[in-house]
């Protein structure tokens, strides 16, 4: 099938002003809206959009089902073709909105051409003399229009000049990564790079200042800047300042919309005053990209391995806890490269902390280490040797045998009270001693 682009030499060379008119249109790309001047051409048999224009502004294209050539009126193939892709693009002309379908071609002089398919679909009334376009068809008044149906055309030369500005501005914004600098004082110096591949530009002091020991001060640079589009400025320390003079840099963000004087906050970490002279390199300016993120509220955050662990929590491993005896603790304590101490659990913060062993604990360990293990007879006085079995380990770590009818079974369960049973028989002396004990404790409890 032949796709005839009639009178191509007239429309593209603009030798005949009777069959076309220029109008401002807005196209919606995948990332942003583009305003451009398009041509309404009654001599074009298709609606066209430039291939390079689509690529530059990320306008999505779709491969055509069939590849078609574009021919001139005399039958010769045009340099615009062949047509391999189409583009569906939301398009506004004034208050007229539609989803336009274009043939993607190599247009030498224009970005968008609205030809006969678009004219037949919307049937606008065009006043070629007054340069006015009115959308009054039933389709447009029902579906396409939001407000006024009339759109004014613009002069041909003015339209092409505006298109060139848009194209040039888009190209420059991508390529020009220079920092605009304004000197606010005749003695101020432009930021300079220390080497060809340096990440930042050195900033120079424009005034004399004394940074007090263990203090800070603000030093003016005498310049203001505008960073490239999509970036901000970061003031960072020069590598030699902290090493040689113990000078650090604070407050280092320059927003892209700030146009006031750049000032550097210098902090003196040494015990001696530091004197800054005019022309000294005091910091460096680094441009960094901005990610325009928005904040929004959520009921909870997703789970991560780290969770709520804060400062100093990374690069550590979980501690393994096991019980050891006192002699073993003393043995480990004396080994080199071993940290010993007392573990304490904070119930509120739900964390375990290690407290260093104090001098009393250390002395106790040393004392216990120096003592030899003694026999039970050596530790218990002679008059109590008849009761040595009481001090034996087994006697201290096990309960006496159960005595049915004497021992009371107390159930440690919710809702269970004490058993109501008769206490085992006591002698008169034991009863008097028990009664005395009860009265004494009752008075103490109040």
Secondary structure, 3 states (H helix, E strand, C coil): CCEECCCHHHHHHCCCCCCEEEEEEEEECCCCEEEEEEEEECCCCCCEEEHHHHHHCCCCCEEEEEEECEECCCCCECCCCCEEEEEEEEEEECCEEEEEEEEEECCCCCCEEECHHHHHHHCCEEECCCCEEECCCHHHHHHHECCCCEEECECHHHHHHHHHHHHHHHHHHHHCCCCEEEECCCCCCCCECCCCCCCCEEEECCCCEEECCCCEEEEECCEEEECCCCEEEEEECCHHHHHHHCEEEECCEECCCCCCCCEEEEEECCCCCEEECCCCEEEEEEEEECCCCCCCCCCCCCCCCCCCCCCCCCCCCCCCCCCCCHHHHHHHHHCCCCCCEEEEEECCCCEEEEEECCHHHHHHHHHHHHCCCCCHHHHCCHHHHHHHHHHCHHHHHCCCCCCCCCCCCCCCCCCCCCCCCCCCCCCHHHHHHHHHHHHHHHHHHC
